[in-house]
Amino acid sequence: MKREAGTTDGEAVIGLAVVAWVIASWITHVVVCLKTAAWGFLIAGAILVPIAVVHGTGIWFGAW
């Protein structure tokens, strides 16, 4: 596998972990909004991904 100059395996693992976290929290947001029929919030999170990431992560840790 070719790597760019200056890229380490640790950076690649961290990048993959961040991508997995964003996707998983976004899916959590979508599922919870569908179950609770929060249509406006569902649309807001679908358009603005940071809203969905914060909401999904908050659900995991019991913030709401």
SVG drawing of the C-alpha trace seen along z (x, -y; Angstrom):
<svg xmlns="http://www.w3.org/2000/svg" viewBox="-44 -22 52 24">
<polyline fill="none" stroke="black" stroke-width="0.4" points="0.0,0.0 1.4,-3.4 1.5,-6.1 1.9,-9.8 5.1,-11.4 4.6,-12.2 1.7,-9.9 2.0,-7.3 -0.2,-4.3 -1.3,-6.1 -2.7,-9.0 -4.5,-6.6 -6.1,-4.8 -7.2,-8.0 -8.7,-9.2 -10.6,-6.0 -11.8,-6.2 -13.1,-9.7 -14.9,-8.7 -16.5,-5.7 -17.6,-7.9 -19.2,-10.5 -21.1,-7.8 -22.2,-5.9 -23.4,-9.0 -25.2,-10.3 -27.0,-6.9 -28.0,-7.0 -29.4,-10.5 -31.5,-9.4 -32.9,-6.3 -33.8,-8.2 -35.4,-11.0 -37.4,-8.5 -38.6,-6.6 -39.6,-9.8 -41.1,-11.4 -38.9,-14.5 -39.1,-15.4 -37.7,-18.9 -34.7,-17.8 -34.2,-14.9 -34.1,-17.2 -31.8,-19.6 -29.4,-16.8 -29.5,-15.5 -28.6,-18.9 -26.1,-20.0 -24.1,-16.9 -22.5,-18.5 -25.9,-18.8 -26.5,-15.0 -23.0,-14.1 -23.5,-16.1 -27.0,-14.7 -26.0,-11.1 -23.0,-11.3 -25.2,-12.9 -27.7,-10.0 -24.9,-7.5 -23.8,-9.3 -27.3,-10.0 -27.3,-13.7 -30.8,-13.6"/>
</svg>
